[in-house]
Amino acid sequence: MRPALVPGKWLFRSLELVTGLGRRRCSSRESGSEVRVRFAPSPTGFLHLGGLRTALYNYLFAKKHGGAFILRLEDTDRSRLVPGAAESIEDMLEWAGIPPDEGPRHGGPCAPYEQSKRLDFYHAAAHTLLDTGAAYRCFCTPQRLELLKREAVRNRQTPRYDNRCRHLTPKQVEEKLSRSSPYVIRFHLQEGPQPFQDLVYGWTQHDVASVEGDPVILKGDGFPTYHLANVVDDHHMGISHVLRGAEWLISTAKHLLLYKALDWRPPQFAHLPLLLNKDGTKLSKRQGDIFIQHYVRTGYLSDALLDLITNCGSGFTETQMGRTLETLIQQYELVKTSTHSALLDLDKLPEFNRIHLTRWIDGTETRVQLVGQLQALLKDTYKDLALDKKHIERILLLRKGHLCRLTDLMSPEYSYLWIRPSVTREQLQSLTSEGSKIKNIVVRLLQESDSNLTLDTLNGELRRQLKHLKDVKYSSAMKLLRMALSGQEHGPSVAEMLLSLGHEESIVRLQNALTD
């Protein structure tokens, strides 16, 4: 933690040194028309659905235009940092398949990408603003600011700073500095509306000076506030377009004033509508299902989550289920973004995941990944279980279209696939007394059949051979076989169970359960 700001050479480096360093290492806004966008979360919490949506839209825009997607961590609020949050944000972006081209983990020409390591840039910009009179030192104590707030609340007014220190004379400032009085640096807001064209909301303007006092841009601990830091970093990192949440729309007027005061060309702005629950309420961090880690733990595919949050939003001509990331990039058009809030219906996620899981099972490479994931799940659940990869692959292919998540195969409903069930003789005899005859027919069928027997063929053979039994209905025979194989009264067809378990295991189970 830096000490309170006091005069001295340690506080500001030469503006020319810092600016020159930025231009040597990073692309400049004036040097070309390359698309460069950034996702700049604060590691004061873990990545949630709203953040993922903002990151995704930045990623889609960058890839659509052959540009760069940059991750920058806004970690200047040191008191609210959550241990592990920064690393988790990067992990979740990689899990989602939208890794940054530049960022803290992989570096890049604009490093460092953590704001806490870029203080010299902010100090230099603040020094420039002080020199030009666009900013000033504020010596107001926390006690005075609290009194202003209480007075405004008492009078039913919006709390705002009264800009008192804006009017200090140079002599008064020097006197306070000589006493080492602690201070912050505030930006002098210019009065009047600041019109700009937002790429989503069109022409808009806000007169921020009429509704709030001069904002703090550099705090007493030497760290910047968001308003200064995001402007300085976007400039030095050559950001061409800022795609961020609509909650920052009003603050953009303030940021444009900073760009003007620093004589920098601002990027283009596009403010994305809010992501809300399906009932129109705000997403809350108190919701257990708002954080991306929840979906990783519960077995959802990133493709399904990205598909869902783009279906409920805008930026596309039409909505459709089953779109891959490549399709999203091709179809995305920023100009088609609506100003209406996007309603997220998480109840639809299982169906989205079923569609994408089916596609993964169909794909040769993605199916290999699923087999590996399922092996890891099985190892955690059944410690000593060793299953052949072909066996697991066969189960996935047979259950294709029925599974919503891979983790469904770890439920008690599917335990028969991994361990032999415990079935009593009484349970089986209550279904039919012809168990031995039924067993003999099915065992002989399996022994005489090719190992590549298809589901349709096996279904037909079971029906053809078991219909000759005079003393038992076909439905009763199926109930008996299902109970003997799985210990359950309901589940997939008997033919699928036989193929899932394999000929050898099926025969062993039938003989153990149904031999007199």
Disulfide bonds with the S-S distance in Angstrom:
Cys26-Cys110 1.31
